[in-house]
Amino acid sequence: MRITLYLYVDDALVEARKALAIGARFSPESCALGLEIDGVEYLKGHWNMGRIDLVTRQLEDCARRLAAGAPGLIRSGVLGWTGVPFHLFEPPEAPGGMAHISRFFITDDADRESWFPLAGWGHRDPAELFAWVEAHKAELLQPDDALRRQKPPMVRVPTPLPELIDQLAAAAAVGRDVLAAAAPGADRHGA
């Protein structure tokens, strides 16, 4: 199991650690995530996840929530667009069980689609988003046209919880390094 933060360097996806190591020019407005489980890549290149700061904060929050036994959410950090993905990270249903990862879209309500799982973003308290997702989870994870088009499908993909928490935290740490490199005065950043 591996979660990787990618940067767009000259319109190509490059692992963030490699991009930082070679001093590549990148924009902090665009990143992508990779999720590999048992040799299957579920995310790389499927979605521009938008702003690195928002994705990094969500990775950190998701790891904290899962460690506390609560579900986590990561919404694309692309602002002002519709049709962006949400990723649901669910803790095991029973002790020692597997955690699950799913991707879904909210397409029936533009206001709800703009909700963020972070305080201070979006128009509502993140607790409302988590409660709404829990109440509508069965419907959100139905294999409708959007979910069927995903190759491979990403609905309740099982993974060990300790690895998932470690990988979320590791990807967040890379995100923090990227943000430090993108800070004003840093010598490894370009638009």
Secondary structure, 3 states (H helix, E strand, C coil): CEEEEEEEECCEEEEHHHHHHCCCCCCCCCEEEEEEECCEECCCCCCCCECHHHHHHHHHHHHHHHHCCCCEEEECECCCCCCCCEEEEECCCCCCCEEEEEEECCCCCHHHHCCCCCCCCCCCCHHHHHHHHHHHHHHHCCCCHHHHHCCCCCCCEEEEHHHHHHHHHHHHHHHHHHHHHHCCCCCCCCC
